[in-house]
Amino acid sequence: MFSKELLEKSETLLELCRKAGLRLVTAESFTGGLVAGCLTEIPDSSDVMERGFVTYSNEAKLSDLGVDESLIATHGAVSAHVARAMAEGALERSPAELSVAVTGIAGPGGATPSKPVGLAYIATTRRGGETVAERHQFSGDRAAIRQAAVESALDLLLRQVE
């Protein structure tokens, strides 16, 4: 299901988190839990992977992660603002020390002229640290876009831990 490269990144991330004493929480929208799934594909990941939130709907982002409704109304669910709020909300609602959030448009529908298919925002934060969000424009079909988002989320987490 996951490529060898993604599994190797996951294994590296888990090992770095172990060494740093960090537990991880994910908050995912259009990836539907694929980041958490990739991490938990690695044996013994439970000492690092604390929990994952799949907040596919706007309502779930509000109720499960505490995303402010005005952020979604003003910027849309697919925005850096909402990705940051998702990452921060996941951290606030768990005992983990590190979080990642992913929101985007995998297609084939749901796009607008200003938010095309493949647009994604990925954010990460550490307890007591600054929240970082990145904008990505992925190409390909739905599966390729979602896999690219997983890889970018792992890359962002690796940079946050290193």
MIVEX-282246 format. One record per residue (C-alpha): residue number from 0; residue in three letters; x, y, z negated. Coordinates in Angstrom, 2 decimals. Last residue first. Layout:
MIVEX-282246
 seq type    east   north      up
 NUM  ALA       X       Y       Z
...
//
This chain:
MIVEX-282246
 seq type    east   north      up
 161  GLU   15.82   17.37  -13.01
 160  VAL   12.33   16.97  -14.48
 159  GLN   10.62   19.75  -12.52
 158  ARG   12.47   18.89   -9.32
 157  LEU   11.33   15.25   -9.66
 156  LEU    7.77   16.41  -10.29
 155  LEU    7.81   18.49   -7.12
 154  ASP    9.14   15.54   -5.11
 153  LEU    6.49   13.21   -6.57
 152  ALA    3.75   15.69   -5.64
 151  SER    5.23   16.06   -2.15
 150  GLU    5.22   12.29   -1.65
 149  VAL    1.63   12.00   -2.85
 148  ALA    0.59   14.86   -0.55
 147  ALA    2.26   13.17    2.41
 146  GLN    0.30    9.99    1.62
 145  ARG   -2.96   11.95    1.56
 144  ILE   -2.21   13.64    4.89
 143  ALA   -1.20   10.34    6.51
 142  ALA   -4.40    8.61    5.32
 141  ARG   -6.65   11.43    6.57
 140  ASP   -5.01   11.59   10.00
 139  GLY   -1.88   13.50   10.84
 138  SER   -0.48   16.82    9.73
 137  PHE    0.36   18.38    6.39
 136  GLN    0.28   22.08    5.55
 135  HIS    1.70   22.60    2.08
 134  ARG    1.36   25.33   -0.56
 133  GLU    3.36   24.97   -3.76
 132  ALA    2.46   25.74   -7.36
 131  VAL    4.77   26.11  -10.37
 130  THR    3.49   26.46  -13.93
 129  GLU    6.02   27.85  -16.40
 128  GLY    7.05   25.99  -19.49
 127  GLY    5.81   25.34  -23.02
 126  ARG    4.50   21.93  -22.07
 125  ARG    5.70   21.29  -18.55
 124  THR    3.83   22.35  -15.45
 123  THR    3.19   21.12  -11.96
 122  ALA    1.16   22.33   -9.01
 121  ILE    0.35   20.98   -5.56
 120  TYR   -1.73   22.88   -3.06
 119  ALA   -2.84   21.20    0.14
 118  LEU   -3.88   22.17    3.66
 117  GLY   -4.06   19.13    5.95
 116  VAL   -7.37   20.07    7.57
 115  PRO   -7.50   23.83    7.92
 114  LYS   -8.30   26.41    5.24
 113  SER   -8.56   29.90    6.80
 112  PRO  -10.47   28.68    9.87
 111  THR  -12.52   26.31    7.69
 110  ALA  -12.00   22.62    7.02
 109  GLY  -14.35   20.19    5.31
 108  GLY  -14.28   17.49    7.95
 107  PRO  -11.58   15.07    9.18
 106  GLY  -10.31   15.79    6.73
 105  ALA   -7.71   15.56    3.97
 104  ILE   -8.40   19.02    2.56
 103  GLY   -6.50   19.90   -0.59
 102  THR   -6.01   19.71   -4.34
 101  VAL   -3.16   18.06   -6.25
 100  ALA   -2.18   18.53   -9.88
  99  VAL    0.95   17.47  -11.74
  98  SER    1.57   17.36  -15.46
  97  LEU    4.43   17.07  -17.94
  96  GLU    4.49   16.88  -21.75
  95  ALA    1.63   14.44  -22.23
  94  PRO   -0.67   14.57  -25.30
  93  SER   -3.68   15.14  -23.05
  92  ARG   -6.38   17.72  -22.48
  91  GLU   -4.11   20.77  -22.48
  90  LEU   -1.78   19.11  -19.96
  89  ALA   -4.66   18.27  -17.64
  88  GLY   -5.97   21.83  -17.94
  87  GLU   -2.58   23.33  -17.06
  86  ALA   -2.23   21.18  -13.95
  85  MET   -5.83   21.85  -12.90
  84  ALA   -5.49   25.59  -13.54
  83  ARG   -2.36   25.71  -11.39
  82  ALA   -4.09   23.80   -8.56
  81  VAL   -7.09   26.13   -8.89
  80  HIS   -5.00   29.27   -8.48
  79  ALA   -2.89   27.75   -5.69
  78  SER   -6.06   27.18   -3.70
  77  VAL   -8.29   24.39   -2.41
  76  ALA  -11.16   24.67   -4.89
  75  GLY  -11.96   28.11   -3.53
  74  HIS  -10.32   31.45   -4.36
  73  THR  -13.08   33.57   -5.89
  72  ALA  -15.81   31.04   -6.71
  71  ILE  -13.27   28.35   -7.63
  70  LEU  -11.35   30.72   -9.88
  69  SER  -14.62   32.09  -11.33
  68  GLU  -15.61   28.58  -12.45
  67  ASP  -12.61   28.48  -14.78
  66  VAL  -10.93   25.08  -14.60
  65  GLY  -11.57   23.30  -17.90
  64  LEU  -10.01   20.03  -16.76
  63  ASP  -12.83   17.53  -17.22
  62  SER  -15.86   19.84  -17.08
  61  LEU  -14.77   22.45  -14.52
  60  LYS  -12.68   20.23  -12.26
  59  ALA  -15.40   17.58  -12.51
  58  GLU  -18.03   20.08  -11.35
  57  ASN  -15.83   21.07   -8.41
  56  SER  -15.89   17.45   -7.30
  55  TYR  -12.89   15.17   -6.82
  54  THR  -11.60   15.41  -10.35
  53  VAL   -9.57   12.23  -10.71
  52  PHE   -7.80   12.64  -14.04
  51  GLY   -4.79   10.50  -14.85
  50  ARG   -3.32    9.27  -18.10
  49  GLU   -0.11    8.85  -20.13
  48  MET    2.25    7.54  -17.44
  47  VAL    5.65    7.42  -19.18
  46  ASP    5.59    4.33  -21.43
  45  SER    2.89    2.85  -19.21
  44  SER    5.24    2.69  -16.21
  43  ASP    6.50   -0.71  -17.36
  42  PRO    6.24   -2.18  -13.84
  41  ILE    6.01    0.40  -11.02
  40  GLU    2.64    0.44   -9.22
  39  THR    1.59    2.76  -12.03
  38  LEU    3.43    5.65  -10.39
  37  CYS    1.86    5.05   -6.99
  36  GLY   -1.60    4.71   -8.49
  35  ALA   -1.20    7.91  -10.50
  34  VAL   -0.29    9.78   -7.32
  33  LEU   -3.06    7.96   -5.40
  32  GLY   -5.75    8.96   -7.90
  31  GLY   -8.29   10.37   -5.45
  30  THR   -5.73   12.20   -3.29
  29  PHE   -8.38   14.84   -2.54
  28  SER   -8.72   15.87   -6.19
  27  GLU   -6.00   14.78   -8.55
  26  ALA   -4.98   15.74  -12.06
  25  THR   -2.00   13.67  -13.23
  24  VAL   -0.53   13.25  -16.71
  23  LEU    3.09   12.39  -17.53
  22  ARG    5.01   11.54  -20.68
  21  LEU    8.47   12.99  -21.19
  20  GLY   11.23   11.64  -23.44
  19  ALA   13.97   13.03  -21.19
  18  LYS   15.47    9.60  -20.48
  17  ARG   12.01    8.11  -19.94
  16  CYS   11.02   11.00  -17.65
  15  LEU   14.15   10.45  -15.55
  14  GLU   13.37    6.74  -15.32
  13  LEU    9.76    7.38  -14.32
  12  LEU   10.84    9.85  -11.64
  11  THR   13.39    7.43  -10.19
  10  GLU   10.83    4.61  -10.09
   9  SER    8.27    6.86   -8.43
   8  LYS   10.79    8.03   -5.87
   7  GLU   11.68    4.37   -5.13
   6  LEU    7.97    3.52   -4.81
   5  LEU    7.46    6.38   -2.38
   4  GLU   10.44    5.29   -0.29
   3  LYS    9.31    1.63   -0.18
   2  SER    5.98    2.78    1.17
   1  PHE    2.79    2.46   -0.86
   0  MET    0.00    0.00    0.00
//
